[in-house]
Amino acid sequence: MTNPGTGVIFSGMDAGRPDFNLGIFDGEVDHPQVNQALAATPKVMLLGAQTRLPFFPADEQLPRLYVGDPLVIFFWKVLKKIPQVLREALLDSKISFTLIRGRQLLYFKDVRSHQAVHIGRRRRTVYLPEALFAQAEEKGYDYWAIAEGVIFASWLLLDYLLLVELVKSARKLAQGKSDFTLATAWLRPMVAEHNTHRREHVAEGRSEVHEFTTAYKGVFQRLSAAELVAEDPFELARQLYDPALEQRWARNKMERIAEIFSFPEIFLFDRDIIHQIAREQALGLGQPLAPQSFADVLHDYQDELRFDARPLLSTLGKWVMPKPRVVFLEEVVRLGAPGLRGLLGAYQRGTGEVVPLIHLLWMYLCSLSSDPAGVFTRMGRCRALVLANREEGLDQAIAGVVVRLDRASGYEALLGQVRQMGAAARAELEDLVQTQRLAEEDEWAPFKVKKQGIVLRADALLAELQEGGGGGAPGPDLHLDPVVRQLLEDRRLHQHSSDPSGVLLCQRSYLRSLAEFGTSDEDTGFYLVGLLVRLDRSEHYEYLCHQLVALGASAVSALYKVFDQISERDLQRQIIREQARLILARMMLQRGTAARTQR
């Protein structure tokens, strides 16, 4: 789970278990993974004494940096940025700081799963990578940023040590008593006695001591005398410790100190130091930085929300919104079916960053389609299914959305995802083709015509999904057709069209693409189809239209472009528009006949 504002993410284990990971980390990082990384990493004592005996006799005795070492001097300058009360509490509690040698983070899996700071509770130490100091110094962030991390980690550890002392005191009171309850009247003076770092105030609402007492009095009152006497104080304190609550307190304390002491806001410890090191490590290992799954996209979005509470604005279609939101929605669409499924799952779980965006995504998807009504109804079906916790029919509805996103960049890749969905997509494709296909005499043609690019793609996919079906025989090569070659040699070709400017534009683009990329390039074929369909005054027009029908799906995008460029009110060029519609209708008729013959 991510807690916006801290950069600290807990691994999702039960907070009551004593093996939870504690520190500053990103992604899913378990305590055993951190311990394994620590055991294999060179370490040195930066400040304070190493805690070994009697708890860790097997620990290797670590070397100490001498007082004049540049790293020690640097760290003392960091400590000077911390309020005196907290600094003295660190020294009085015998907390040490252990330096992890090298230019890497303490634990690193990838750019979204790593740990920078770890807290050793019983060892009374905070593990800090040397890379943090180097990065801060190289980037000119100086001591302020490191001080924020030290405040955060120290507060977590000091609260744990306070719990240990409270358990020890309660244990003394429980000795020899079979029936014992630690009342609040006893707990308050005990907290005041052992507290070294929390601020006391006459107003309870401003008292950090009162805040701590109120939060933990319930768990102390539930402890029996037998538990207090039998359990080791350090282990019992681990079980009482509330990581989520302590994390929030530590974040609030860090932000309060940064505000009161006017810490520079131009840089952030997490964003500018930790994440920068993680990116450099990922690049060094050849790992991708771009998100590969919805989980990665959501992770990056949560990071951006945490790093900047007032981000820049950007546009998404006709909407203006914060830039991180724009990037998030665009990445979800780029991922296609996995992105939609991941987002719907997050919506079902009530993920706070996702729930407010579901309707915005809904409208954005509609804007990416020539069939917005079809996208709208299928997204509504997706939402209803996840709210009802029903899996059946979800893949079909997602396929219905994805296949209609013909205005999205990377549409061909999205169609490949629909193809891989197999049987789950077949019923949706059949319904789409049956409902929206054009007939030669079709009273609904004005409404259907802009959807034909989607329909023909769906029909081609459907043919591939049929048993033994393929993409069909390749169409004719118009570049080698003698009639076409003869027409292209005519310098007055534009005179054979009611759209001479369109012919000239397509002819120039075709010749340029042909010279640069050859006949196999998709753009070359696109311009040729756009050119031929406009030759409505040529004596070969009927033959050319017949050849375009035989081309099939490869001619669709160019024919579809005709509808964008020639309106229904354009009477002079209406023959071209109508012929493009008839070609599309005949393509569908041919594909339907071929499918029936195959069956």
Backbone torsions as a table, in degrees:
resi	resn	phi	psi	omega
1	MET	NA	141.8	180.0
2	THR	-102.9	134.0	175.7
3	ASN	-107.9	100.5	-176.9
4	PRO	-55.4	132.0	177.4
5	GLY	108.8	-10.3	-177.1
6	THR	-120.4	-32.7	-171.9
7	GLY	78.9	5.4	-179.7
8	VAL	-102.3	126.5	-178.0
9	ILE	-126.4	125.3	179.8
10	PHE	-91.8	152.3	-169.2
11	SER	-73.5	-2.9	176.6
12	GLY	90.8	4.4	177.6
13	MET	-75.6	162.3	179.9
14	ASP	-57.6	124.3	-176.5
15	ALA	-62.9	-19.6	-179.6
16	GLY	-84.1	-10.4	-179.6
17	ARG	-79.5	144.0	-176.5
18	PRO	-79.5	2.4	-176.7
19	ASP	-105.7	17.8	-179.9
20	PHE	-69.0	148.9	178.2
21	ASN	-81.2	140.7	-178.0
22	LEU	-133.2	124.0	179.8
23	GLY	158.5	-158.4	178.4
24	ILE	-110.6	108.6	-178.3
25	PHE	-150.3	166.5	-174.8
26	ASP	-125.5	138.0	177.7
27	GLY	82.5	-159.7	-179.5
28	GLU	-93.3	103.3	178.9
29	VAL	-128.3	115.9	-179.1
30	ASP	-92.3	157.6	-178.2
31	HIS	-57.6	-44.9	178.8
32	PRO	-59.1	-34.7	178.2
33	GLN	-64.1	-40.5	179.7
34	VAL	-67.6	-44.0	179.4
35	ASN	-60.6	-39.3	178.6
36	GLN	-64.8	-41.4	178.7
37	ALA	-66.2	-39.9	179.3
38	LEU	-63.8	-39.6	-177.9
39	ALA	-65.0	-28.2	-175.5
40	ALA	-97.5	3.5	-173.4
41	THR	-111.5	135.2	175.3
42	PRO	-62.5	136.9	-177.1
43	LYS	-134.0	158.4	177.0
44	VAL	-149.7	148.2	179.0
45	MET	-77.9	121.7	-179.7
46	LEU	-88.3	-42.8	-178.0
47	LEU	-154.6	136.4	178.7
48	GLY	89.0	176.5	-176.5
49	ALA	-98.9	144.2	178.1
50	GLN	-71.4	134.8	177.3
51	THR	-94.0	108.5	179.0
52	ARG	-119.6	-63.1	-175.3
53	LEU	-89.2	143.8	2.9
54	PRO	-93.8	0.6	-169.8
55	PHE	-81.7	-33.4	-172.9
56	PHE	-129.5	65.8	-178.7
57	PRO	-65.4	-23.1	-178.6
58	ALA	-81.8	-10.0	-179.6
59	ASP	-63.5	140.1	174.7
60	GLU	-70.8	135.4	177.7
61	GLN	-72.7	121.8	-173.9
62	LEU	-88.1	145.6	174.7
63	PRO	-70.2	159.9	179.1
64	ARG	-113.9	144.6	172.2
65	LEU	-79.8	137.0	-179.0
66	TYR	-73.0	161.3	-170.8
67	VAL	-59.0	-33.3	-177.0
68	GLY	-87.2	3.0	179.8
69	ASP	-62.4	138.7	-179.3
70	PRO	-55.9	-33.5	179.8
71	LEU	-69.6	-38.1	178.2
72	VAL	-66.7	-43.5	177.9
73	ILE	-61.4	-43.3	178.3
74	PHE	-59.0	-43.9	-176.5
75	PHE	-68.7	-35.6	176.9
76	TRP	-64.9	-33.8	175.4
77	LYS	-67.6	-33.0	174.3
78	VAL	-63.6	-46.3	-177.8
79	LEU	-63.2	-29.0	179.0
80	LYS	-67.6	-19.5	177.0
81	LYS	-80.5	-10.6	-178.7
82	ILE	-91.2	141.6	178.4
83	PRO	-53.4	146.7	-174.6
84	GLN	-59.1	-40.3	-178.8
85	VAL	-59.7	-45.1	-179.0
86	LEU	-70.8	-38.2	178.9
87	ARG	-63.7	-43.1	178.4
88	GLU	-67.6	-34.1	177.5
89	ALA	-63.7	-38.7	178.0
90	LEU	-62.7	-43.5	-178.6
91	LEU	-72.0	-41.1	-179.2
92	ASP	-67.7	-30.8	-178.6
93	SER	-84.3	3.3	178.6
94	LYS	57.7	40.2	175.6
95	ILE	-83.0	134.9	179.5
96	SER	-109.7	164.8	176.3
97	PHE	-124.8	122.5	-177.3
98	THR	-105.9	127.3	-177.0
99	LEU	-93.6	128.5	175.3
100	ILE	-90.6	116.2	-176.2
101	ARG	-70.8	149.9	174.9
102	GLY	111.3	174.1	-178.7
103	ARG	-103.1	32.2	-179.5
104	GLN	-128.5	164.6	176.4
105	LEU	-72.6	164.8	-178.7
106	LEU	-58.1	-46.2	176.6
107	TYR	-136.3	136.5	179.9
108	PHE	-144.6	125.0	173.0
109	LYS	-110.3	-52.1	174.2
110	ASP	-156.6	-175.4	-172.9
111	VAL	-65.9	-15.9	180.0
112	ARG	-114.1	9.1	177.6
113	SER	-144.0	100.0	-176.7
114	HIS	-161.8	165.2	177.9
115	GLN	-135.4	133.6	-178.6
116	ALA	-102.9	-41.2	-175.6
117	VAL	-128.0	134.8	177.5
118	HIS	-128.3	146.8	-178.9
119	ILE	-112.5	118.3	174.0
120	GLY	-92.4	103.3	-170.8
121	ARG	-66.9	-55.5	-178.1
122	ARG	-71.5	-29.8	177.0
123	ARG	-76.7	-7.1	178.5
124	ARG	54.6	44.7	-176.4
125	THR	-137.2	153.6	173.2
126	VAL	-113.5	121.9	-179.9
127	TYR	-88.2	120.7	-179.1
128	LEU	-122.6	124.5	176.0
129	PRO	-69.2	140.6	175.7
130	GLU	-59.8	-27.7	-178.8
131	ALA	-60.8	-30.3	179.0
132	LEU	-63.0	-42.9	-179.6
133	PHE	-66.1	-44.9	-178.2
134	ALA	-63.2	-42.8	-179.1
135	GLN	-64.7	-42.8	-179.6
136	ALA	-63.1	-41.2	-177.9
137	GLU	-71.3	-41.6	-178.2
138	GLU	-66.6	-37.1	-177.4
139	LYS	-85.1	-5.0	179.6
140	GLY	78.7	18.5	-179.5
141	TYR	-82.0	-15.1	173.6
142	ASP	61.7	-144.2	-167.8
143	TYR	-93.0	-19.1	-172.5
144	TRP	-62.7	-45.6	-176.2
145	ALA	-64.3	-43.8	178.5
146	ILE	-63.3	-36.2	179.4
147	ALA	-60.3	-38.1	178.3
148	GLU	-60.5	-45.4	178.8
149	GLY	-63.7	-39.2	179.4
150	VAL	-66.5	-40.6	177.4
151	ILE	-60.0	-47.8	-177.4
152	PHE	-60.4	-51.5	-177.1
153	ALA	-67.3	-40.1	-178.1
154	SER	-64.2	-39.5	-179.5
155	TRP	-62.5	-41.2	177.7
156	LEU	-61.6	-43.6	-177.4
157	LEU	-72.8	-40.3	179.9
158	LEU	-63.8	-37.8	176.6
159	ASP	-65.4	-38.6	177.4
160	TYR	-63.7	-44.7	179.7
161	LEU	-65.7	-32.0	174.6
162	LEU	-64.2	-40.7	176.5
163	LEU	-62.1	-39.8	178.8
164	VAL	-60.1	-45.2	-179.7
165	GLU	-66.0	-36.3	177.9
166	LEU	-66.0	-40.8	178.4
167	VAL	-63.5	-40.8	178.7
168	LYS	-62.5	-43.8	179.5
169	SER	-65.9	-42.8	178.5
170	ALA	-64.4	-33.1	179.2
171	ARG	-64.0	-40.0	178.0
172	LYS	-63.6	-40.4	179.4
173	LEU	-66.7	-30.7	-175.6
174	ALA	-85.3	-9.4	-178.6
175	GLN	-58.9	128.2	176.6
176	GLY	75.1	9.4	179.8
177	LYS	-115.8	129.7	179.3
178	SER	-84.3	-30.9	-179.3
179	ASP	-120.5	108.5	-174.1
180	PHE	-141.3	133.4	173.9
181	THR	-133.6	128.2	-179.7
182	LEU	-82.1	99.0	-177.9
183	ALA	-72.5	158.8	179.6
184	THR	-61.2	-32.7	180.0
185	ALA	-63.1	-29.7	176.8
186	TRP	-85.6	-34.0	-174.6
187	LEU	-67.9	-40.2	-176.0
188	ARG	-60.1	-50.5	178.3
189	PRO	-65.6	-29.4	177.4
190	MET	-66.7	-41.1	177.8
191	VAL	-64.6	-43.8	179.7
192	ALA	-62.0	-35.0	-178.4
193	GLU	-69.6	-42.3	-173.3
194	HIS	-95.5	-9.7	-177.9
195	ASN	-70.1	132.8	176.9
196	THR	-121.4	-13.0	-170.1
197	HIS	-127.5	-21.3	-176.1
198	ARG	-85.4	141.5	-176.0
199	ARG	-83.5	132.0	176.4
200	GLU	-96.8	147.1	179.9
201	HIS	-151.8	146.3	-179.2
202	VAL	-64.8	-30.4	177.2
203	ALA	-85.3	119.7	-175.1
204	GLU	-59.8	-33.8	-178.9
205	GLY	-66.1	-18.8	-179.4
206	ARG	-111.3	5.8	-176.8
207	SER	-94.2	119.7	176.8
208	GLU	-71.9	-28.5	176.8
209	VAL	-67.5	-45.3	178.1
210	HIS	-62.7	-38.8	178.2
211	GLU	-58.8	-45.9	-179.9
212	PHE	-65.9	-46.1	-178.4
213	THR	-61.4	-44.9	-179.3
214	THR	-62.7	-39.3	-176.8
215	ALA	-70.3	-35.6	-172.6
216	TYR	-104.7	-3.0	-176.6
217	LYS	-64.1	-33.3	-178.8
218	GLY	-64.0	-46.1	-177.9
219	VAL	-69.2	-33.2	177.4
220	PHE	-69.5	-38.2	179.9
221	GLN	-66.9	-25.5	179.8
222	ARG	-83.2	-9.7	179.8
223	LEU	-74.9	135.2	176.5
224	SER	-91.4	164.6	178.3
225	ALA	-61.8	-39.0	-179.5
226	ALA	-62.2	-41.1	179.5
227	GLU	-65.7	-43.4	-178.8
228	LEU	-62.9	-39.1	-177.0
229	VAL	-77.6	-39.3	-173.3
230	ALA	-79.5	-36.2	-173.4
231	GLU	-80.6	146.1	171.7
232	ASP	-68.6	133.2	-176.7
233	PRO	-56.0	-38.3	-179.8
234	PHE	-67.3	-40.7	179.4
235	GLU	-70.0	-39.4	179.5
236	LEU	-66.4	-38.0	177.2
237	ALA	-64.3	-35.4	175.6
238	ARG	-60.3	-41.7	-177.7
239	GLN	-71.5	-31.6	179.9
240	LEU	-79.2	-25.2	-173.9
241	TYR	-62.8	131.4	179.8
242	ASP	-106.2	100.4	-173.9
243	PRO	-61.6	-43.6	-177.0
244	ALA	-63.9	-43.2	179.6
245	LEU	-66.4	-44.8	-179.4
246	GLU	-64.1	-36.6	177.8
247	GLN	-62.2	-42.1	179.4
248	ARG	-65.9	-42.7	177.9
249	TRP	-61.0	-45.4	-178.0
250	ALA	-63.5	-39.5	178.2
251	ARG	-63.7	-45.8	-179.6
252	ASN	-61.5	-41.2	179.6
253	LYS	-64.1	-44.5	179.8
254	MET	-60.5	-45.1	-178.7
255	GLU	-67.9	-36.5	179.7
256	ARG	-65.6	-45.2	179.9
257	ILE	-64.1	-43.2	180.0
258	ALA	-60.9	-35.5	-179.6
259	GLU	-75.4	-45.9	-176.7
260	ILE	-65.1	-41.1	-176.5
261	PHE	-94.8	11.0	174.0
262	SER	55.9	50.0	173.8
263	PHE	-63.0	141.0	177.6
264	PRO	-59.0	138.4	-178.9
265	GLU	-100.3	4.2	-175.4
266	ILE	-74.2	-20.0	179.8
267	PHE	-134.7	158.1	179.2
268	LEU	-127.1	139.6	-179.3
269	PHE	-57.6	-46.8	-176.5
270	ASP	-71.7	-51.6	-174.0
271	ARG	-69.7	-47.7	-168.6
272	ASP	-92.5	-16.2	-179.7
273	ILE	-113.7	-62.3	-175.7
274	ILE	-62.5	-52.2	-176.6
275	HIS	-68.4	-29.7	177.2
276	GLN	-67.3	-41.9	176.4
277	ILE	-62.8	-41.8	179.8
278	ALA	-61.1	-41.4	178.5
279	ARG	-64.2	-42.0	179.6
280	GLU	-64.6	-40.0	177.2
281	GLN	-64.3	-42.3	-179.9
282	ALA	-62.2	-44.1	178.9
283	LEU	-64.6	-38.6	178.3
284	GLY	-63.4	-30.3	178.9
285	LEU	-91.9	1.2	-179.6
286	GLY	74.7	21.6	-179.9
287	GLN	-86.5	147.3	179.1
288	PRO	-73.5	145.3	175.1
289	LEU	-93.5	-27.8	-178.5
290	ALA	-68.2	146.1	179.6
291	PRO	-63.9	137.9	-179.2
292	GLN	-107.9	-8.6	-177.5
293	SER	-151.2	171.4	177.9
294	PHE	-63.5	-36.5	178.4
295	ALA	-58.4	-39.4	177.5
296	ASP	-66.3	-42.2	-179.8
297	VAL	-62.8	-45.1	179.2
298	LEU	-64.1	-41.1	178.5
299	HIS	-58.6	-47.2	-179.6
300	ASP	-63.9	-38.2	179.6
301	TYR	-65.0	-43.0	178.2
302	GLN	-64.3	-37.6	176.2
303	ASP	-60.6	-46.7	-178.3
304	GLU	-63.2	-39.2	177.7
305	LEU	-64.4	-36.1	-178.7
306	ARG	-73.5	-37.5	-174.6
307	PHE	-74.7	-31.5	-173.6
308	ASP	-141.3	109.3	-179.6
309	ALA	-75.6	-18.0	-179.9
310	ARG	-129.2	72.1	-176.1
311	PRO	-73.5	166.4	175.4
312	LEU	-66.3	155.7	177.7
313	LEU	-94.3	151.9	177.7
314	SER	-145.9	176.5	-178.4
315	THR	-111.7	144.4	173.1
316	LEU	-133.2	101.0	-173.1
317	GLY	65.1	-122.5	-179.9
318	LYS	-97.0	4.5	-177.0
319	TRP	-102.1	149.1	172.3
320	VAL	-112.5	128.5	-175.3
321	MET	-156.5	169.9	177.6
322	PRO	-57.1	140.2	-175.4
323	LYS	-58.5	-41.2	177.8
324	PRO	-57.1	-34.7	178.6
325	ARG	-68.2	-39.4	177.8
326	VAL	-61.3	-48.3	-179.0
327	VAL	-62.0	-41.3	-179.6
328	PHE	-60.3	-49.8	-177.7
329	LEU	-66.9	-38.4	177.7
330	GLU	-64.8	-38.9	179.3
331	GLU	-68.5	-37.1	176.9
332	VAL	-60.1	-43.8	179.3
333	VAL	-67.7	-39.4	178.8
334	ARG	-60.1	-38.0	178.9
335	LEU	-70.1	-22.6	177.0
336	GLY	74.5	-133.2	-175.6
337	ALA	-58.7	-46.0	177.0
338	PRO	-61.1	-36.2	178.6
339	GLY	-65.7	-44.1	179.0
340	LEU	-65.9	-41.9	179.6
341	ARG	-64.1	-41.9	178.5
342	GLY	-63.4	-42.9	179.8
343	LEU	-65.9	-40.9	178.9
344	LEU	-64.7	-37.0	176.2
345	GLY	-64.4	-41.6	177.3
346	ALA	-65.3	-37.4	176.9
347	TYR	-64.1	-41.0	179.7
348	GLN	-64.1	-37.4	-179.8
349	ARG	-78.8	-6.9	179.1
350	GLY	78.1	28.5	178.7
351	THR	-58.5	123.0	-170.1
352	GLY	-58.7	-35.4	-177.7
353	GLU	-78.5	-18.5	-173.9
354	VAL	-95.9	-39.8	-173.1
355	VAL	-52.8	-44.4	-178.5
356	PRO	-69.5	-11.4	-173.4
357	LEU	-98.8	-5.9	-172.0
358	ILE	-62.2	-42.3	-178.4
359	HIS	-73.3	-33.4	176.6
360	LEU	-65.3	-43.3	176.2
361	LEU	-61.4	-40.8	178.7
362	TRP	-53.2	-51.7	-178.8
363	MET	-69.1	-36.6	179.7
364	TYR	-64.2	-41.5	178.0
365	LEU	-62.7	-39.2	178.0
366	CYS	-61.5	-35.8	-179.1
367	SER	-72.3	-14.4	-178.9
368	LEU	-95.7	12.7	-174.5
369	SER	-132.1	148.0	170.6
370	SER	-80.2	-7.0	177.6
371	ASP	-125.2	66.8	-175.7
372	PRO	-60.5	-33.0	179.8
373	ALA	-64.9	-39.1	178.3
374	GLY	-65.2	-41.0	177.4
375	VAL	-64.9	-42.3	-177.5
376	PHE	-60.0	-47.3	-177.1
377	THR	-67.7	-36.5	-177.5
378	ARG	-76.9	-32.6	172.6
379	MET	-67.0	-36.3	174.9
380	GLY	-62.3	-38.5	177.6
381	ARG	-66.5	-40.9	177.5
382	CYS	-58.6	-47.3	-178.6
383	ARG	-62.5	-42.7	-180.0
384	ALA	-63.9	-39.1	-178.4
385	LEU	-67.1	-43.0	-178.4
386	VAL	-70.9	-33.5	177.4
387	LEU	-68.5	-31.0	177.5
388	ALA	-87.0	1.4	-179.9
389	ASN	57.9	41.2	179.6
390	ARG	-112.0	128.4	180.0
391	GLU	-89.5	-31.5	-176.2
392	GLU	-63.7	127.3	178.7
393	GLY	90.2	-8.1	-176.9
394	LEU	-70.0	-44.6	179.6
395	ASP	-61.5	-38.3	179.1
396	GLN	-63.6	-43.1	179.6
397	ALA	-66.3	-39.9	177.9
398	ILE	-64.2	-41.5	176.8
399	ALA	-60.1	-38.4	178.2
400	GLY	-63.9	-33.7	176.7
401	VAL	-72.0	-50.4	-172.5
402	VAL	-63.6	-42.6	-176.8
403	VAL	-66.2	-19.1	-178.6
404	ARG	-92.7	-2.5	-175.8
405	LEU	-84.6	57.1	-173.6
406	ASP	-73.0	-14.0	178.4
407	ARG	-97.8	1.3	178.3
408	ALA	-82.4	145.1	174.5
409	SER	-67.6	143.0	-177.6
410	GLY	77.5	30.2	-177.4
411	TYR	-61.4	-37.0	-179.3
412	GLU	-63.5	-38.5	177.2
413	ALA	-65.4	-37.0	177.5
414	LEU	-64.9	-38.7	177.0
415	LEU	-64.0	-35.3	176.0
416	GLY	-61.3	-35.8	176.3
417	GLN	-65.3	-41.1	178.4
418	VAL	-62.5	-40.2	178.3
419	ARG	-59.7	-40.6	-178.7
420	GLN	-71.8	-18.8	179.2
421	MET	-73.6	-15.0	171.1
422	GLY	60.8	-127.6	-173.0
423	ALA	-60.8	-30.4	-179.0
424	ALA	-63.0	-28.0	-178.0
425	ALA	-92.5	-16.7	-171.0
426	ARG	-61.3	-48.4	-177.9
427	ALA	-61.1	-38.3	179.5
428	GLU	-67.0	-41.7	179.3
429	LEU	-65.8	-41.1	178.4
430	GLU	-61.6	-43.0	179.6
431	ASP	-64.7	-41.5	179.8
432	LEU	-62.6	-48.1	-178.0
433	VAL	-65.2	-43.6	-177.1
434	GLN	-65.1	-37.4	-175.1
435	THR	-80.3	-38.4	-168.8
436	GLN	-107.1	-1.8	-177.3
437	ARG	-67.7	146.6	-180.0
438	LEU	-85.8	140.2	167.5
439	ALA	-102.6	161.0	-178.1
440	GLU	-61.8	-39.2	174.4
441	GLU	-113.6	95.2	-171.5
442	ASP	-128.9	115.2	-179.2
443	GLU	-68.7	-18.8	179.4
444	TRP	-95.7	10.8	-176.0
445	ALA	-54.2	-42.3	-179.9
446	PRO	-58.7	-28.9	-178.7
447	PHE	-88.2	-28.9	-174.8
448	LYS	-89.1	-23.5	-166.1
449	VAL	-61.0	-36.7	-178.6
450	LYS	-75.7	-10.0	180.0
451	LYS	-94.9	-1.0	-170.9
452	GLN	-69.3	-27.1	173.8
453	GLY	-59.8	-42.5	177.9
454	ILE	-67.0	-43.9	-175.7
455	VAL	-62.0	-44.4	-178.6
456	LEU	-67.8	-37.6	175.6
457	ARG	-63.2	-43.4	179.1
458	ALA	-63.4	-39.2	-179.7
459	ASP	-65.7	-41.1	177.8
460	ALA	-64.3	-41.1	177.0
461	LEU	-62.9	-40.7	-179.2
462	LEU	-62.8	-39.8	178.1
463	ALA	-63.0	-38.1	179.0
464	GLU	-68.7	-31.5	-178.1
465	LEU	-80.8	-16.9	177.9
466	GLN	-65.7	151.4	-179.0
467	GLU	-61.7	122.5	-179.4
468	GLY	75.5	2.1	-176.7
469	GLY	-80.6	154.5	176.8
470	GLY	-134.6	-165.3	-179.4
471	GLY	-80.2	-0.3	-179.1
472	GLY	88.0	165.4	-179.1
473	ALA	-68.9	145.4	179.1
474	PRO	-65.7	147.3	-179.3
475	GLY	-76.7	178.3	-178.5
476	PRO	-68.5	151.7	176.2
477	ASP	-90.1	97.9	-175.0
478	LEU	-67.4	-21.9	180.0
479	HIS	-64.9	-26.3	-178.4
480	LEU	-100.7	-4.6	-178.2
481	ASP	-65.2	127.8	-176.8
482	PRO	-62.5	-36.2	178.9
483	VAL	-65.3	-43.7	179.9
484	VAL	-64.4	-43.5	-179.6
485	ARG	-62.3	-39.1	178.8
486	GLN	-64.4	-41.5	179.5
487	LEU	-64.8	-40.6	-177.2
488	LEU	-66.8	-22.6	178.7
489	GLU	-80.0	-11.1	-179.5
490	ASP	-77.7	118.5	-178.5
491	ARG	-73.5	-14.5	178.8
492	ARG	-110.0	37.3	-176.1
493	LEU	-61.0	-33.0	-177.1
494	HIS	-64.7	-18.0	179.3
495	GLN	-75.9	-10.1	178.5
496	HIS	-92.7	21.7	-175.5
497	SER	-142.2	149.2	171.5
498	SER	-83.1	-0.1	177.3
499	ASP	-128.3	66.8	-174.1
500	PRO	-61.0	-38.3	179.8
501	SER	-65.3	-37.8	177.6
502	GLY	-65.3	-38.8	178.2
503	VAL	-65.0	-45.6	179.6
504	LEU	-60.7	-42.0	179.6
505	LEU	-64.0	-47.6	-179.8
506	CYS	-65.2	-37.8	-178.9
507	GLN	-65.0	-45.9	178.8
508	ARG	-63.1	-44.3	-179.4
509	SER	-64.8	-39.0	-179.7
510	TYR	-64.6	-47.8	-178.1
511	LEU	-64.4	-38.8	178.3
512	ARG	-65.6	-45.2	179.6
513	SER	-66.9	-37.2	179.3
514	LEU	-64.3	-42.3	-179.4
515	ALA	-69.1	-34.2	-174.8
516	GLU	-88.2	-38.5	-172.2
517	PHE	-119.4	-15.0	178.5
518	GLY	89.0	-179.6	-174.8
519	THR	-75.1	-19.7	-176.4
520	SER	-80.9	-10.1	-177.6
521	ASP	-74.4	140.4	-178.6
522	GLU	-63.4	-38.8	-179.2
523	ASP	-64.8	-36.8	178.2
524	THR	-60.5	-46.6	177.5
525	GLY	-64.2	-36.9	179.5
526	PHE	-60.1	-48.0	-178.4
527	TYR	-67.6	-34.5	-180.0
528	LEU	-66.6	-43.6	178.0
529	VAL	-62.5	-44.6	178.2
530	GLY	-60.4	-32.6	178.3
531	LEU	-72.4	-48.5	-173.7
532	LEU	-67.5	-38.1	-177.4
533	VAL	-68.1	-15.7	-179.3
534	ARG	-91.6	-4.2	-177.1
535	LEU	-85.5	56.4	-173.0
536	ASP	-72.9	-12.3	179.1
537	ARG	-103.6	8.4	178.0
538	SER	-83.7	147.0	177.4
539	GLU	-68.4	-16.9	-179.3
540	HIS	-97.4	11.6	-171.7
541	TYR	-61.0	-41.5	-179.5
542	GLU	-62.7	-41.3	178.1
543	TYR	-64.1	-43.2	-179.6
544	LEU	-62.2	-42.1	179.2
545	CYS	-64.1	-38.0	177.8
546	HIS	-62.6	-40.7	178.5
547	GLN	-66.6	-36.4	178.6
548	LEU	-67.3	-36.4	175.4
549	VAL	-60.5	-41.2	-178.7
550	ALA	-67.8	-24.1	178.8
551	LEU	-63.4	-34.8	179.1
552	GLY	73.7	-139.8	-170.0
553	ALA	-60.5	-27.0	-177.7
554	SER	-66.4	-17.2	179.7
555	ALA	-95.8	-5.7	-169.9
556	VAL	-61.9	-48.4	-173.3
557	SER	-62.4	-38.1	179.2
558	ALA	-69.3	-39.3	177.6
559	LEU	-66.6	-38.7	179.2
560	TYR	-63.3	-33.6	179.3
561	LYS	-64.9	-29.6	178.8
562	VAL	-58.9	-40.7	-178.6
563	PHE	-67.2	-29.5	177.1
564	ASP	-73.6	-33.2	-172.7
565	GLN	-93.4	-22.1	-178.7
566	ILE	-122.2	116.0	-176.9
567	SER	-83.4	167.2	178.9
568	GLU	-66.7	-23.7	-177.8
569	ARG	-85.9	-6.2	-178.8
570	ASP	-82.4	91.0	-174.9
571	LEU	-68.9	-32.6	-177.3
572	GLN	-63.4	-39.0	-177.1
573	ARG	-106.6	17.4	-174.2
574	GLN	-64.4	-30.2	179.4
575	ILE	-61.2	-40.7	-179.5
576	ILE	-64.4	-45.7	-179.9
577	ARG	-62.5	-45.1	-178.4
578	GLU	-65.3	-37.9	180.0
579	GLN	-68.1	-37.0	176.0
580	ALA	-61.2	-40.0	177.8
581	ARG	-64.3	-42.3	-179.8
582	LEU	-65.9	-37.9	178.0
583	ILE	-61.3	-44.7	178.3
584	LEU	-61.8	-43.0	-180.0
585	ALA	-63.3	-41.3	-179.9
586	ARG	-68.8	-34.0	174.1
587	MET	-58.3	-46.5	-179.6
588	MET	-63.9	-39.9	179.5
589	LEU	-63.5	-43.0	179.4
590	GLN	-64.1	-42.4	-179.1
591	ARG	-65.7	-39.4	178.1
592	GLY	-64.0	-41.6	178.2
593	THR	-64.1	-42.7	179.6
594	ALA	-63.2	-39.7	-179.9
595	ALA	-65.6	-41.3	179.3
596	ARG	-65.9	-39.5	178.4
597	THR	-62.9	-41.1	179.8
598	GLN	-64.2	-41.9	179.4
599	ARG	-66.7	NA	NA
